[in-house]
Amino acid sequence: MNKAVEKNIGFVTQPIFLYAEIESYLQNLGEDIMKECYPIKSLLEQKVNLCFSTDAPATSWAVPSDPFVCIKGAVTRKAYNNTDCGDDQIIDMKTAIILYTKKSAQIAGFKNLGQLKTGYKANFITLDRDIFAINPQDVDKVKVNKTYISGKCVFAR
């Protein structure tokens, strides 16, 4: 990983895979190796340039417009059936959101996206609850109330 950090290579990962396809990981890798997959916390601690995506439609659980199942996988490290996927790699909600927004825009090379700040495009969503105040187990129940593109509401529930 040292070379990746030196060269600022960006990695895109999808925590949804362990969450949604746990049986396949267990069958092919076994429990110990499965828990080492997607070591997001360790990679971040090593300063690896990392971001998240849903990777839809590679898994039937992934919906391009719904990142919340993937976020749940990252903040709980539990599969849909509650299998422990390596709780030593749990990250906090704020980090997961940054990996989906700011870091994704940076790694993809988009300028003026991924943050709410002066000089950036006003692309953002409003949610039906405070994502930072809920139990991480419930993050997949979060719904988007409104979507704004360049400051204009393009979707309202």
C-alpha positions as a Markdown table, in Angstrom:
| # | Residue | x | y | z |
|---|---|---|---|---|
| 1 | Met | 0.0 | 0.0 | 0.0 |
| 2 | Asn | 3.0 | 2.3 | 0.4 |
| 3 | Lys | 3.3 | 2.7 | -3.4 |
| 4 | Ala | -0.4 | 3.4 | -3.7 |
| 5 | Val | -0.2 | 6.1 | -1.1 |
| 6 | Glu | 3.0 | 7.6 | -2.7 |
| 7 | Lys | 1.4 | 7.7 | -6.1 |
| 8 | Asn | -2.0 | 8.9 | -4.7 |
| 9 | Ile | -3.8 | 6.0 | -6.5 |
| 10 | Gly | -7.5 | 6.1 | -5.9 |
| 11 | Phe | -9.4 | 3.0 | -4.9 |
| 12 | Val | -13.2 | 2.7 | -5.2 |
| 13 | Thr | -14.8 | 0.0 | -3.0 |
| 14 | Gln | -18.3 | -1.2 | -2.3 |
| 15 | Pro | -19.1 | -2.5 | 1.3 |
| 16 | Ile | -22.4 | -3.7 | -0.1 |
| 17 | Phe | -20.7 | -6.9 | -1.4 |
| 18 | Leu | -20.0 | -8.4 | 2.0 |
| 19 | Tyr | -23.4 | -7.3 | 3.1 |
| 20 | Ala | -25.4 | -8.7 | 0.2 |
| 21 | Glu | -23.3 | -11.7 | -1.0 |
| 22 | Ile | -22.0 | -13.1 | 2.3 |
| 23 | Glu | -22.7 | -16.7 | 1.4 |
| 24 | Ser | -20.5 | -16.5 | -1.6 |
| 25 | Tyr | -17.6 | -15.0 | 0.4 |
| 26 | Leu | -17.9 | -17.6 | 3.2 |
| 27 | Gln | -18.1 | -20.5 | 0.7 |
| 28 | Asn | -15.1 | -19.4 | -1.4 |
| 29 | Leu | -12.9 | -17.7 | 1.2 |
| 30 | Gly | -14.0 | -19.0 | 4.6 |
| 31 | Glu | -14.8 | -16.9 | 7.7 |
| 32 | Asp | -11.3 | -15.7 | 8.6 |
| 33 | Ile | -10.3 | -14.5 | 5.2 |
| 34 | Met | -13.8 | -13.0 | 4.6 |
| 35 | Lys | -13.4 | -10.8 | 7.6 |
| 36 | Glu | -10.2 | -9.4 | 6.0 |
| 37 | Cys | -12.0 | -8.3 | 2.8 |
| 38 | Tyr | -12.6 | -4.6 | 2.3 |
| 39 | Pro | -10.3 | -3.5 | 5.2 |
| 40 | Ile | -11.7 | 0.1 | 4.9 |
| 41 | Lys | -10.6 | 1.3 | 8.3 |
| 42 | Ser | -7.1 | -0.1 | 7.9 |
| 43 | Leu | -6.7 | 1.4 | 4.5 |
| 44 | Leu | -7.8 | 4.8 | 5.7 |
| 45 | Glu | -5.4 | 4.6 | 8.7 |
| 46 | Gln | -2.6 | 4.0 | 6.1 |
| 47 | Lys | -3.8 | 7.2 | 4.2 |
| 48 | Val | -4.9 | 5.2 | 1.1 |
| 49 | Asn | -7.0 | 7.4 | -1.2 |
| 50 | Leu | -10.3 | 5.6 | -1.0 |
| 51 | Cys | -14.0 | 6.2 | -1.8 |
| 52 | Phe | -17.3 | 4.3 | -2.0 |
| 53 | Ser | -19.8 | 3.6 | -4.7 |
| 54 | Thr | -22.8 | 1.3 | -4.9 |
| 55 | Asp | -21.3 | -0.5 | -8.0 |
| 56 | Ala | -24.9 | -1.0 | -9.2 |
| 57 | Pro | -26.0 | -3.2 | -11.0 |
| 58 | Ala | -23.2 | -5.6 | -10.1 |
| 59 | Thr | -25.3 | -6.9 | -7.1 |
| 60 | Ser | -29.0 | -7.0 | -7.1 |
| 61 | Trp | -29.0 | -5.3 | -3.7 |
| 62 | Ala | -27.4 | -2.2 | -5.2 |
| 63 | Val | -29.7 | 0.5 | -6.5 |
| 64 | Pro | -27.7 | 3.4 | -8.1 |
| 65 | Ser | -29.9 | 6.0 | -6.4 |
| 66 | Asp | -29.7 | 4.4 | -2.9 |
| 67 | Pro | -26.3 | 4.3 | -1.2 |
| 68 | Phe | -27.8 | 3.5 | 2.2 |
| 69 | Val | -27.4 | -0.3 | 2.1 |
| 70 | Cys | -23.7 | 0.1 | 1.2 |
| 71 | Ile | -23.3 | 2.7 | 4.0 |
| 72 | Lys | -24.9 | 0.2 | 6.4 |
| 73 | Gly | -22.3 | -2.4 | 5.4 |
| 74 | Ala | -19.5 | 0.0 | 6.2 |
| 75 | Val | -20.8 | 1.3 | 9.5 |
| 76 | Thr | -21.9 | -2.1 | 10.9 |
| 77 | Arg | -19.7 | -4.7 | 9.2 |
| 78 | Lys | -22.7 | -7.0 | 9.4 |
| 79 | Ala | -24.2 | -8.9 | 6.4 |
| 80 | Tyr | -27.9 | -8.8 | 5.7 |
| 81 | Asn | -28.2 | -12.0 | 7.8 |
| 82 | Asn | -26.2 | -10.4 | 10.7 |
| 83 | Thr | -23.0 | -12.3 | 10.0 |
| 84 | Asp | -20.0 | -10.6 | 11.5 |
| 85 | Cys | -17.9 | -9.3 | 8.6 |
| 86 | Gly | -15.0 | -8.1 | 10.7 |
| 87 | Asp | -16.1 | -5.5 | 13.2 |
| 88 | Asp | -12.5 | -4.2 | 13.6 |
| 89 | Gln | -13.1 | -2.5 | 10.2 |
| 90 | Ile | -16.2 | -0.6 | 11.2 |
| 91 | Ile | -16.0 | 3.1 | 10.3 |
| 92 | Asp | -18.2 | 5.9 | 11.6 |
| 93 | Met | -21.1 | 7.5 | 9.7 |
| 94 | Lys | -19.3 | 10.8 | 9.0 |
| 95 | Thr | -16.4 | 8.9 | 7.4 |
| 96 | Ala | -18.8 | 6.8 | 5.3 |
| 97 | Ile | -20.7 | 9.9 | 4.0 |
| 98 | Ile | -17.4 | 11.6 | 3.2 |
| 99 | Leu | -16.2 | 8.5 | 1.2 |
| 100 | Tyr | -19.5 | 8.6 | -0.8 |
| 101 | Thr | -19.4 | 12.4 | -1.5 |
| 102 | Lys | -16.2 | 14.4 | -1.2 |
| 103 | Lys | -13.8 | 11.5 | -1.8 |
| 104 | Ser | -15.8 | 10.0 | -4.7 |
| 105 | Ala | -15.9 | 13.4 | -6.5 |
| 106 | Gln | -12.2 | 13.8 | -5.9 |
| 107 | Ile | -11.2 | 10.4 | -7.1 |
| 108 | Ala | -13.5 | 10.6 | -10.2 |
| 109 | Gly | -11.8 | 13.9 | -11.0 |
| 110 | Phe | -15.0 | 16.0 | -10.7 |
| 111 | Lys | -14.3 | 19.6 | -9.9 |
| 112 | Asn | -16.6 | 21.6 | -7.6 |
| 113 | Leu | -18.7 | 18.6 | -6.5 |
| 114 | Gly | -19.0 | 16.5 | -3.4 |
| 115 | Gln | -19.1 | 19.2 | -0.8 |
| 116 | Leu | -21.5 | 22.0 | 0.2 |
| 117 | Lys | -19.2 | 25.0 | 0.1 |
| 118 | Thr | -18.7 | 28.3 | -1.8 |
| 119 | Gly | -17.8 | 27.7 | -5.4 |
| 120 | Tyr | -19.2 | 24.2 | -5.5 |
| 121 | Lys | -22.3 | 23.1 | -7.4 |
| 122 | Ala | -25.3 | 22.9 | -5.1 |
| 123 | Asn | -26.0 | 19.2 | -5.6 |
| 124 | Phe | -27.5 | 17.8 | -2.4 |
| 125 | Ile | -30.2 | 15.7 | -0.8 |
| 126 | Thr | -32.4 | 16.1 | 2.3 |
| 127 | Leu | -33.3 | 13.0 | 4.2 |
| 128 | Asp | -36.3 | 11.8 | 6.3 |
| 129 | Arg | -34.2 | 11.6 | 9.4 |
| 130 | Asp | -30.8 | 12.7 | 10.8 |
| 131 | Ile | -28.4 | 10.1 | 9.5 |
| 132 | Phe | -25.9 | 11.0 | 12.2 |
| 133 | Ala | -28.4 | 10.4 | 15.1 |
| 134 | Ile | -29.9 | 7.0 | 14.1 |
| 135 | Asn | -28.7 | 3.6 | 15.0 |
| 136 | Pro | -26.3 | 2.4 | 12.3 |
| 137 | Gln | -28.5 | -0.8 | 11.9 |
| 138 | Asp | -31.3 | 1.5 | 10.6 |
| 139 | Val | -29.4 | 3.4 | 8.0 |
| 140 | Asp | -30.8 | 1.3 | 5.2 |
| 141 | Lys | -34.3 | 2.6 | 6.1 |
| 142 | Val | -33.3 | 6.2 | 5.4 |
| 143 | Lys | -35.2 | 7.8 | 2.6 |
| 144 | Val | -34.4 | 10.8 | 0.4 |
| 145 | Asn | -37.0 | 13.5 | 0.8 |
| 146 | Lys | -35.7 | 15.9 | -1.8 |
| 147 | Thr | -32.8 | 16.0 | -4.4 |
| 148 | Tyr | -31.3 | 19.3 | -5.6 |
| 149 | Ile | -29.1 | 19.6 | -8.7 |
| 150 | Ser | -27.4 | 23.0 | -9.1 |
| 151 | Gly | -29.6 | 24.3 | -6.3 |
| 152 | Lys | -32.9 | 23.4 | -8.0 |
| 153 | Cys | -35.2 | 20.7 | -6.6 |
| 154 | Val | -35.4 | 17.9 | -9.1 |
| 155 | Phe | -37.1 | 15.3 | -6.9 |
| 156 | Ala | -39.5 | 15.5 | -4.0 |
| 157 | Arg | -41.1 | 12.6 | -2.2 |
